[in-house]
Amino acid sequence: MSPGEVTSETGRARRGGRVVLAEPRSFCAGVVRAIEIVEEALRQYEPPIYVRKEIVHNHYVVRDFERRGVVFVDSEAEVPQGAVCVFSAHGVSPAVREHAADRQLRVIDATCPLVAKVHQQTRRYARDGRTILLIGHEGHEEVEGTYGEAPDRTIVVADLADVERLDLPRNEPLAYLTQTTLSLDETTDVIAALEERFDDLRGPGGDDICYASQNRQNAVKEIAARTDVVLIVGSRNSSNSVRMVEVSARAGTPAHLVPDVTELDESWLAGARAVGLSAGASAPEFLVDEVVERLAELGFDELELIRTATEDITFALPSGLAPPRRATAPGSAEDADQSTEGEVVA
């Protein structure tokens, strides 16, 4: 199906309201890999299995694993010495890896390969003696992990105001990298401002924005243009889900984050004839199905699909945890110069 093509699924009698469903939506390859890693760890090791931070930012995924013997902790220091510890998809700093090794933890690394690629680029720029401008949200787990690769050479830049506050000479050797879950729209202006202000600025060979984040944002733009309101299924701490809400709002269509169907506010639909619907990369598809069913009950019983991209990317599990599969993502950090990322450490 070509980008922007519309198909209709009219299994129910139409009562006048439409749901325009975005594709791609929901789980990306990095999230699928992270969840598979925890599933495999549960099969190979006796519970409890410890996971540092949330494996992915979705409360349903976390709660399901907790019921099955997974313990989520804020720090590797909370993991009993010698126990199995999974690093989340968002990545960790070298200091965390060293502390885990000191505690003799059996580490399984679920860092998304696209995040691992940004870590690799950070180390390369630091070796080149460049100051690194990391475009992202301070405090986000992915930013904390990337920053930790070169904390003495990295400055976090969130927006244009942060660019203006930079106290660096124009000829300073610089490099910029971006948090993978941002929107291309919000990074474009920041990068342009950096390029205008500094003479010796390098960036990654390609866009650091995750292919899945960008695909979902593009699909949201399409459904926003065809609907009166947009609903994004995703948890409140999911950066890529929040960015999707913002993308719709910038396109001129009001949008709301819906962690699950119980938090769907009917007042959002007042006066609407068409509702756009998508989901962040860490939101399970069944949560979308529940929203679709509820919208049908409210009279939005015609379903249309807008497909703007087809995703067929998969990432291999860490060697030693499961038989490897070929990672097909372009630039998927297969050449990353890391000894522990993606590996099981006994």
N, C-alpha and C positions, 0 to 999 in steps of 0.2 A: 504494500500500500504506500502510495506516495505521501510526502509530508503534507499535513493539513487535510488529508482526505477524511471524509465523514461517512460513517456507516451507521445505520439505525438498527436497533434491536427492539422490536415492539411486541414482546411477549404478553404484555398486559394491555387492557383496553385503555386507550388514551383518554385522560381527563383534562388535558390542556397544559399541564406543566411538563417541562423537559429537564432532564439531568444530562449535562454534557460532560462526559467522563474523559479525563486526560490519559493518554498513553504516550510515553512510559510513566509509571507511577510506582509507589511502594518500593519494596526491597531492591537495592542495587547489588552488584557483585561483591563489593567489599563487606556489606552487611550479611549477605548469604554466607560468605566465607567465615566471618566471625562467629555466626550462630552455629555453623557446621563444626567449627573448632571446639566450641563448648559442648556440643552434642557428642562429639567423638571423645572428648576428655571424660565425659560422664560414662561412656561405654568402656573406656580403657582403664579408668582409675576408680577407686571407691570414693563415694562422697564422704566428706564435703570436698568440693572443688572450689577454690577461691578465684575470684575475678577482681582485678584492680579497677575500680570505677565501674560504671555501667558498660557492659560489653558493647551495646549500641544504645543510643538515646531513645528508648521506647519503654514505657512503664509496663506494657503487657508482656513484652519479651522478658524483661527483668523479673517480673513476678512469676512467670511460668517457670523460669529456671530456679528461682528460690524455692518453689514447691518441690523441685526435683533434687535438691541438695546442693545447689550452688550458693555460695556466700559471697556477697558483693562487699568490698571494703574500699575505703578511701585511700589507703596507703598500703604498700607492700609490708610495712612494719607491723600491720595487723595480722599478717598471715603467719601461722605457726611455722617454726623453723623446719625446713625440709619438705613442706607441703607443696601441692600442685598449685601454681598461680598463673592465671591467664591474664596477659596484658590486653586491654581493650582495643577496639578498632581504631581509636583515635591516636594511638602511639604514646610512647613515654620517652623521657629524657635519658641520656647516658647515666646520670646520677641514680635514677630509679633502677636501671639495669645493674649497676654496681652494687647497690644496696641489696637487691634481690640475690645476687651472687654471694654476697657476704653472709646472707641468711640461709644459704644453700637451698633456695627454693627451686622447685622443678618448674621452670618457666616454659610456658607455651605462648608464643607471640601471635596475637590476632591483629596486629597493626595492618590497616589497609595498605596494600602495595602502593597506592597512589600517594598516601601520606608518607610512606617510607621513602618514596622518590624525593619528596620535599626535604626530608631529613638529609638525604644524600647531597642534595644541592646546597643545603646550608653548610655542611661540612666542607664542601668543595670551595665555596666562596670564602669561608673563614680561612682555609689554607692559603687562599690567594691574597689574604690580607685585606679583604674588603669589609666594610661595615654593612651589615645586613638589615634592611628595612623589611620587617615581616608584617604584611598587610593582613590584619585579622582583629579578632576581639579578645582583648586581654582577659585572662581568666578561663577561656575555653580550653578544654583538655588538649585539643590538637595543638593549639598555640603554645601551651605550656611545654609540651613535648618537643616541638620544633625549636622553641626558644632555648631549651636546655642543651641543644647541640652546640651552641656557641653563645652562652649568655653574656660574655664580655664583649661580644661584637654585634649583638642583635638589639634592634629597637623595634618595638611593636607600634605600628601605625594603623589607627582605626579609620580615620577619615581625613578630609581636607584640612580640618582644623589642626590635626596632629602634624600634617605636612608643614603647615605654616609655623608650627612651634619648633621644628627641627633646628637645632643650633649646630649646624655643620657647614664647613666651607663649600663653596660651589664646586671646587675641584676634588673634593673628597672621593676616594675610590669606594663606590657603593654598589650594592646589588639588592634587588627586591624579590621577595617571594610572597605567596599568598596562601592563606588558609583555604583548604580545598572546598569548604562548604559555603563560601560566600557566593554572591551573585555577580555575574560578569558586569552588570550595570554599575554596581557600587564600587568595583575595583577599577573600572576603566578611568573614571575621573581622577582617582587617587594616583594611578600610574601616570596619567597625562601630566598631573601637577608635579610629580617627581621628575619626569623627563624635562619639563620646562625649567625646573629650578636647579638641577644638577647636571654637570657636563660629563662626568665619568660614571654613568649608571648602567649596570647590566641587569638583565632579567633572564628568566628561564627560557630555554629554546622554544617552548610552547606555553600554552596557558596552564597554570596550576589548578584552575577551577576543575573540580572533579567532573568527568564526563557525565555522570549520573545527575549531579546537581544541575549542570547546565541543561541537560535534556529535559529535566523536570521543570525547570524555569521556562524553557522555550514552550513547552506544552501548556503551561499555565498562561502564558501570554496569548496563546491561540484560543483557549477556552474563555479567557477574560474578555476577548473581543466579541464573543458570541453570546455572553450571558449577562445577567443582571447582578449576580452575586457569586462569589467563589468560596468554596469550602475546602480547606486543606486538612486532611487527616494526619495528625502527628502530635507528638508530645511537646510540651512547652519548652523543654530543654534541648529540643532538636534544632540545631542551627539551620540545617538545610530546609526544614519545614517552615521555620519562621521567615527565612528568606523568600520562600514561595509566596507567602502571604504578602510580603512587601512588594514582590514583583507584580502581583495582581493590582495592588493599590496604586503603584506607579503607572500601571496601564490604564487607570481610571475606573476600575471595577472594585467595589468594596469586597474585602475578603476576611475570613475568620478562620482561626485555628480550632480544630475539633479533635481533642485527644481521643474521644470515643463517642459513640452515638448518644450516650446519656448527657453529653454536654452540648448537644445540638440545640441552639436557641431558636425556636420557631419564629421569633420576631425578626430574625435576620432575613427571613424569606418574604416578609410583607411586601406585596406589590410585585414580586418577581414572577416572571413567566419561564425563565430558564436559569438553572443553577449549575455552575461549573463545579466539578469535583475532582480532586487529585489527592495524592498522599506523598509525604516525605519518604526519603530513601530508607528510613529505619522503621516505617510503619507497616505492620502485617496487612496483607490484602483482605483478610476476613473483617478487619475494622472498616474498610471501605464498603464491603458487601453489606454490613449492618447499616451504614448510613444510607446506602442506596435503598434498602428495604424501608427504612423510616421515611425517606423522602417520597417513596411511592405511596405510603400510607397518607402522606400529607398532600397528595394530588400530583406530585411530580413523577408520573408513571411512564413517561416516554424516555427511553435511554438512547443516547447517541454517543459514539466514540470518536474522539479526535486523536489520531496517531501522528505524531511529528517525528518519531525516530523508532528504530527497532534495535533493541539491545541484545547482543548475543555474547557478551563478554563474561568469562569465568576466571576465577583466580584459584590457583592450586593451594591445597592445604599445606601446612608446614611439613617438611620432610621428617619422617620418624613418627608422625602422628597418624598419617594415612597415606596410602599410595598416591604419589603426586599426579596431578593433572596439569596439562599445559595451560599456563597463564597467557591469555590471548590479547590482553589490553596493550595497545601501543604505549611504549614508555612505562611499562609496569614495574620498573625498578628491579628487573632481573639482574641488572649489573650493579646493584647497590653494594657498596663496599662495607657491608655490615656482617659480622660473624654470628650474631644472635637473632636478628630480625627474621621471623619466619622459620625459626628452628626450635626444636625441643631441646632444652638443656637438662641433662640428667643430673 
